[in-house]
């Protein structure tokens, strides 16, 4: 059904009819993984089964060629939203692991934001921390961010992919919305008639099977009634700059939040690390950063003193606080003991997003305005899943987000007109008022 490759932000289309393909026109294709000749070719319908050659979004290519700097505003927005979302989810986790991909959830919702209007758009902007960013600035900023993350390190694999699933035979999504999703986010276009299986297959392919199901099973006919699914997937695989020695990994006690202990396979290492020891909100903590590959990407770990509540420590943490800690890191010799772990997390996000201020965007509000996406559209669900695996060699992580676009209930009829007896009719040119046909129906 589709090829499996890992070029950041490429465009592919699955199962689209040729008429739809022709309407979408052309895409600029960059051969290879971030280098090579730039050519123009038909965006799809040019390969078997209507699946296009790999390509990057036009806006991303333009940003890469122009070496467009990343706007700090989009990074601050994504990070602030991610921390707010984490703080909203942690209290309900009952001491269990929570892991999210802020960029995955943010990008999926920012794509949907392009279709919002009125108070719905305002509420989403506040929740997503977009401040006064226009949709054009937002999309351009995301293109520059994607270009910056292309092939960041030879020892790091990073892939961010987007897809848009519609009923291609009876599409209701506006053409301008589809164009934006393609041009700025490299969306694969797929047929919603095969949902959720084909959506899950796409997510599994993009995440190397770390995430195999995200749109949940629904009653028969559910996916025939929705308008679209916007999906995002991110995959990360990075080798530690200084891998841990497997022979130094031993079982050691790990104290849970309720005070009980369990055993964890714990990795050990000694060396020089960016390190900070500080106090925040009355709690002492240590922070260390472990780099991947050539050092552009890293994992920051913050450890409050034993006995402190991690959920309380994290609550209220802001981007400014996190940035201040990072700025204070100083290279120091020390030893590290880090559990080898796998964290798997999944959640339906409407309750958390509603508490963050965008409840109006959901179908339950009956006030959603996504008129720039499709008539009567609303968000019926947002699903997110994340997997993080850390061992002696490095880290593998994947995240996926789907936003399901449903339809508002049709307002209650204000009148009833039953034409069950003779009536007059007219076919008219509404611009000039010219009557083209008129008649009376006496007997149908």
Legacy VTK file of the C-alpha trace (Angstrom):
# vtk DataFile Version 3.0
C-alpha trace
ASCII
DATASET POLYDATA
POINTS 444 float
0.000 0.000 0.000
2.781 2.476 0.808
6.523 2.720 0.861
8.357 2.914 4.186
11.051 5.542 4.217
12.290 8.078 6.666
12.792 11.348 4.843
11.699 14.231 7.073
8.501 15.920 6.001
7.939 14.364 2.596
4.648 14.283 0.750
3.001 11.040 -0.305
-0.567 10.324 -1.295
-2.363 7.066 -0.874
-5.272 5.832 -2.932
-6.368 9.201 -4.327
-8.472 9.244 -7.493
-6.783 10.781 -10.535
-9.208 13.687 -10.680
-8.235 14.749 -7.197
-4.568 14.273 -8.050
-4.827 16.525 -11.059
-6.500 19.209 -9.005
-3.614 19.269 -6.535
-1.070 20.005 -9.263
2.670 19.848 -8.736
5.149 19.484 -5.876
8.838 20.296 -5.653
10.884 17.205 -4.866
14.293 17.073 -3.223
16.050 13.836 -4.054
17.762 12.030 -1.189
17.784 12.842 2.512
18.335 16.565 2.636
20.592 16.968 -0.400
20.653 16.553 -4.144
19.010 18.102 -7.147
15.725 19.935 -6.870
13.226 19.122 -9.594
9.549 19.680 -10.236
7.290 16.760 -11.007
3.679 15.724 -10.802
2.823 15.377 -7.141
0.922 12.143 -7.496
-0.856 9.838 -9.854
2.548 9.354 -11.487
3.374 6.048 -9.793
1.518 2.745 -9.370
-1.517 2.828 -7.054
-1.485 6.630 -6.985
1.391 6.825 -4.491
3.743 9.692 -5.244
7.516 9.743 -5.108
8.968 11.005 -1.836
9.081 14.773 -1.541
9.474 17.500 1.002
6.952 20.301 1.426
7.553 23.219 -0.909
7.764 25.691 1.988
10.321 23.528 3.803
12.532 23.352 0.713
12.305 27.109 0.331
13.211 27.631 3.993
16.135 25.228 3.675
17.469 26.899 0.531
17.125 30.362 2.084
18.616 29.139 5.378
15.656 30.742 7.138
16.348 31.057 10.876
13.929 29.380 13.278
11.622 31.893 14.936
12.059 31.585 18.741
8.340 32.343 19.060
7.273 28.974 17.576
9.726 27.067 19.787
8.513 28.935 22.877
4.884 28.270 21.927
5.388 24.531 21.396
7.395 24.148 24.591
4.997 26.171 26.739
2.019 24.243 25.407
3.833 20.946 25.984
4.658 21.772 29.604
1.080 22.923 30.254
-0.263 19.713 28.738
2.143 17.566 30.782
1.130 19.352 33.994
-2.516 18.740 33.132
-1.984 15.012 32.527
0.316 14.140 35.447
-2.240 14.539 38.286
-4.583 12.047 36.623
-1.876 9.436 36.037
-2.050 8.069 39.601
1.713 7.739 39.909
2.161 6.082 36.517
4.532 7.177 33.759
3.505 10.062 31.520
5.346 10.804 28.275
4.206 13.084 25.473
5.672 14.603 22.324
4.910 18.332 22.503
5.880 18.915 18.882
3.601 16.095 17.686
0.502 17.331 19.521
1.273 20.969 18.755
1.829 20.462 15.024
-1.312 18.325 14.628
-3.428 20.968 16.356
-1.669 23.829 14.548
-2.592 22.221 11.238
-6.226 22.078 12.393
-5.882 25.682 13.594
-5.615 26.703 9.944
-9.276 25.754 9.591
-10.518 27.554 12.709
-12.324 30.881 12.775
-13.797 33.333 15.253
-13.808 32.491 18.949
-12.711 28.918 18.173
-9.505 30.229 16.617
-8.975 32.576 19.578
-9.384 29.757 22.095
-6.995 27.485 20.203
-4.416 30.286 19.911
-4.515 30.781 23.678
-4.225 27.063 24.421
-1.448 26.545 21.886
0.374 29.641 23.209
0.424 31.175 19.737
0.021 34.746 21.031
-0.378 37.065 18.056
1.095 34.723 15.421
-0.984 34.810 12.253
-1.688 31.533 10.489
0.703 32.553 7.711
3.489 33.280 10.206
2.722 30.065 12.070
2.977 27.968 8.911
6.142 29.719 7.744
7.702 29.282 11.183
6.882 25.577 11.118
8.440 25.246 7.671
11.665 26.829 8.960
11.598 24.582 12.025
11.181 21.458 9.891
14.023 22.588 7.618
16.268 23.088 10.645
15.542 19.588 11.917
16.430 17.892 8.636
19.302 15.453 9.230
20.466 17.177 12.430
23.196 14.652 13.201
24.719 11.627 11.415
24.142 9.509 14.525
20.576 10.693 15.050
17.547 9.668 13.017
14.683 12.132 13.246
11.491 11.942 11.228
8.375 14.087 11.505
5.512 13.167 9.180
1.950 14.358 8.648
-1.070 12.929 6.909
-4.600 13.997 6.064
-7.343 11.404 5.661
-10.571 12.314 3.873
-13.440 10.651 2.041
-11.899 11.234 -1.372
-15.029 10.203 -3.251
-17.135 12.804 -1.418
-14.591 15.195 0.045
-15.858 18.041 2.261
-12.488 19.471 3.313
-11.752 22.845 1.723
-9.164 22.850 -1.046
-7.199 25.679 0.579
-6.860 23.664 3.802
-5.532 20.663 1.858
-3.062 22.891 0.025
-1.768 24.369 3.274
-1.336 20.933 4.839
0.629 19.787 1.811
2.715 22.867 1.092
3.819 23.516 4.668
3.532 20.124 6.364
4.098 17.604 3.578
0.884 15.759 4.334
0.248 12.349 2.862
-3.310 12.310 1.518
-5.234 9.119 2.274
-8.750 7.801 1.833
-10.789 7.774 5.034
-12.918 4.915 3.723
-10.234 2.532 5.003
-10.063 4.031 8.512
-8.927 3.233 11.084
-6.828 0.401 9.628
-5.025 2.459 6.987
-4.381 5.320 9.422
-2.911 2.914 11.946
-0.804 1.283 9.232
0.583 4.700 8.282
1.411 5.513 11.912
3.045 2.106 12.397
5.217 2.651 9.330
6.294 6.123 10.421
7.138 5.001 13.966
8.894 1.723 13.071
6.021 -0.193 14.653
6.556 1.395 18.071
2.996 2.701 17.784
0.606 0.436 15.895
-2.804 1.770 16.908
-3.930 5.279 17.664
-7.407 6.004 16.251
-9.455 3.746 18.510
-11.896 1.113 17.286
-15.319 2.653 16.926
-18.834 1.312 16.270
-19.602 0.348 12.659
-20.229 3.364 10.487
-18.417 5.827 12.787
-15.623 6.692 10.361
-18.086 7.077 7.508
-19.677 9.978 9.373
-16.564 11.987 10.225
-15.018 14.574 7.899
-11.279 14.002 8.281
-8.404 12.785 10.438
-5.261 14.876 10.753
-2.320 12.735 11.894
1.230 13.466 12.969
3.992 10.985 13.740
7.494 11.578 15.067
10.335 9.056 15.288
13.670 9.590 17.040
16.667 7.281 17.315
19.877 8.668 18.775
23.110 7.142 20.023
24.642 8.560 23.166
27.788 10.563 22.466
29.343 8.427 25.212
27.468 5.099 25.390
27.100 3.314 28.706
29.139 0.169 29.276
26.697 -2.748 29.362
28.946 -4.580 31.833
28.345 -1.787 34.349
24.563 -2.238 34.290
23.272 -3.868 37.469
19.947 -4.297 39.236
19.374 -1.570 41.829
16.426 -0.406 43.943
14.163 2.344 42.598
11.808 4.093 45.047
8.309 4.770 43.712
6.238 7.859 44.518
4.321 5.981 47.224
7.552 5.049 49.003
7.640 1.407 47.949
10.636 0.028 46.085
11.135 -1.940 42.911
14.211 -3.217 41.118
15.521 -1.520 37.957
18.379 -2.404 35.629
20.551 0.637 36.247
23.290 1.897 33.922
26.428 3.570 35.320
28.905 6.008 33.844
31.577 8.463 35.014
32.790 11.486 33.061
32.311 15.207 32.451
28.752 16.432 31.998
26.780 19.694 31.794
25.452 19.731 35.375
23.481 21.933 37.762
22.617 21.671 41.424
19.971 24.133 42.533
16.806 24.870 44.475
13.393 25.608 43.059
10.218 26.329 45.011
11.928 25.122 48.161
13.076 21.809 46.684
16.702 20.985 45.951
17.404 19.270 42.656
20.142 18.109 40.308
20.093 18.427 36.533
22.343 16.807 33.935
22.359 16.774 30.172
23.492 13.760 28.148
24.206 14.500 24.477
23.467 12.347 21.453
25.792 11.971 18.487
27.662 15.181 17.704
25.903 17.000 20.525
23.125 19.020 18.888
20.425 16.909 20.523
20.447 15.776 24.139
18.404 14.454 27.034
18.027 16.745 30.046
17.248 14.942 33.297
16.088 16.824 36.404
16.093 14.938 39.720
14.424 16.473 42.812
15.673 15.349 46.196
14.301 12.021 47.392
11.024 12.391 49.241
9.898 15.353 47.151
6.696 15.027 45.138
7.650 14.977 41.469
4.144 16.027 40.378
4.321 19.040 42.714
7.830 19.820 41.520
6.790 19.736 37.878
3.564 21.663 38.433
3.924 25.216 37.277
7.249 24.610 35.542
7.551 27.091 32.703
9.683 27.423 29.600
11.564 30.305 31.259
12.388 28.160 34.294
13.581 25.280 32.112
15.641 27.631 29.955
17.227 29.188 33.028
18.299 25.774 34.274
19.783 24.899 30.900
21.669 28.198 30.814
23.180 27.474 34.236
24.570 24.033 33.344
28.336 23.854 33.792
30.635 21.053 32.717
31.499 19.094 35.854
33.020 15.706 36.554
30.649 13.224 38.108
28.992 9.833 38.014
25.568 8.943 36.651
23.246 6.066 37.482
20.333 5.928 35.040
17.640 3.229 34.895
17.273 1.419 31.612
13.603 1.943 30.846
10.735 1.801 28.422
7.867 4.228 28.961
4.630 3.785 27.023
1.818 6.292 27.357
-1.446 7.004 25.622
-4.343 9.336 26.302
-7.439 10.858 24.778
-6.723 14.569 25.112
-10.097 16.401 24.903
-10.453 16.669 28.723
-6.919 18.062 29.122
-7.259 20.430 26.159
-10.643 21.597 27.428
-9.108 22.414 30.801
-6.409 24.379 28.962
-9.036 26.547 27.308
-10.001 25.139 23.906
-13.208 23.353 24.841
-15.115 25.416 22.283
-13.280 23.548 19.493
-14.895 20.214 20.363
-18.189 18.898 19.031
-19.585 18.688 22.554
-19.564 22.489 22.808
-21.889 22.858 19.796
-20.127 26.180 19.153
-17.030 25.091 17.184
-16.187 27.146 14.108
-13.937 25.407 11.589
-15.581 27.019 8.593
-12.198 27.331 6.866
-11.818 23.549 7.060
-15.302 22.239 6.266
-18.928 23.245 6.887
-20.195 22.340 10.375
-16.797 20.826 11.289
-15.693 20.302 14.889
-13.072 18.252 16.728
-14.568 15.008 17.972
-11.359 13.496 19.416
-7.617 14.021 19.877
-5.568 10.896 20.555
-1.883 10.837 21.496
0.559 7.999 22.136
4.254 8.028 23.006
6.934 5.363 23.463
10.393 6.138 24.893
13.089 3.448 25.175
16.404 4.249 26.905
19.317 1.822 27.128
23.123 1.748 27.113
23.434 2.683 23.434
20.996 5.588 23.335
17.317 6.379 22.957
14.520 5.364 20.618
11.289 7.319 20.887
8.113 7.721 18.891
4.991 9.802 19.234
1.777 10.025 17.256
-1.225 12.320 17.376
-4.523 12.117 15.532
-7.181 14.818 15.443
-10.555 13.514 14.330
-12.777 16.074 12.637
-16.458 15.347 13.091
-19.559 17.284 12.142
-21.821 19.421 14.293
-25.370 18.226 14.787
-27.674 19.868 12.279
-29.637 22.625 14.063
-33.250 21.870 14.857
-35.507 22.753 11.926
-37.197 26.157 12.280
-39.960 25.359 9.813
-41.532 22.493 7.918
-42.485 22.743 4.231
-44.063 19.627 2.837
-44.800 19.998 -0.848
-47.594 17.415 -1.014
-49.951 19.478 -3.191
-49.627 21.630 -6.333
-46.931 24.334 -6.274
-45.176 26.863 -8.486
-41.462 26.697 -9.292
-38.908 28.821 -11.118
-35.366 28.301 -12.377
-33.658 31.644 -12.249
-30.328 33.357 -12.951
-29.752 34.778 -9.483
-27.259 37.401 -10.620
-29.494 39.063 -13.207
-32.850 37.823 -11.987
-33.593 36.345 -15.396
-36.181 33.588 -15.230
-34.943 30.593 -17.190
-37.809 28.205 -16.456
-41.076 28.609 -14.588
-43.936 26.251 -14.008
-46.602 24.849 -11.762
-46.545 21.262 -10.615
-50.097 19.998 -10.457
-49.406 16.279 -10.593
-45.949 14.789 -9.984
LINES 1 445
444 0 1 2 3 4 5 6 7 8 9 10 11 12 13 14 15 16 17 18 19 20 21 22 23 24 25 26 27 28 29 30 31 32 33 34 35 36 37 38 39 40 41 42 43 44 45 46 47 48 49 50 51 52 53 54 55 56 57 58 59 60 61 62 63 64 65 66 67 68 69 70 71 72 73 74 75 76 77 78 79 80 81 82 83 84 85 86 87 88 89 90 91 92 93 94 95 96 97 98 99 100 101 102 103 104 105 106 107 108 109 110 111 112 113 114 115 116 117 118 119 120 121 122 123 124 125 126 127 128 129 130 131 132 133 134 135 136 137 138 139 140 141 142 143 144 145 146 147 148 149 150 151 152 153 154 155 156 157 158 159 160 161 162 163 164 165 166 167 168 169 170 171 172 173 174 175 176 177 178 179 180 181 182 183 184 185 186 187 188 189 190 191 192 193 194 195 196 197 198 199 200 201 202 203 204 205 206 207 208 209 210 211 212 213 214 215 216 217 218 219 220 221 222 223 224 225 226 227 228 229 230 231 232 233 234 235 236 237 238 239 240 241 242 243 244 245 246 247 248 249 250 251 252 253 254 255 256 257 258 259 260 261 262 263 264 265 266 267 268 269 270 271 272 273 274 275 276 277 278 279 280 281 282 283 284 285 286 287 288 289 290 291 292 293 294 295 296 297 298 299 300 301 302 303 304 305 306 307 308 309 310 311 312 313 314 315 316 317 318 319 320 321 322 323 324 325 326 327 328 329 330 331 332 333 334 335 336 337 338 339 340 341 342 343 344 345 346 347 348 349 350 351 352 353 354 355 356 357 358 359 360 361 362 363 364 365 366 367 368 369 370 371 372 373 374 375 376 377 378 379 380 381 382 383 384 385 386 387 388 389 390 391 392 393 394 395 396 397 398 399 400 401 402 403 404 405 406 407 408 409 410 411 412 413 414 415 416 417 418 419 420 421 422 423 424 425 426 427 428 429 430 431 432 433 434 435 436 437 438 439 440 441 442 443
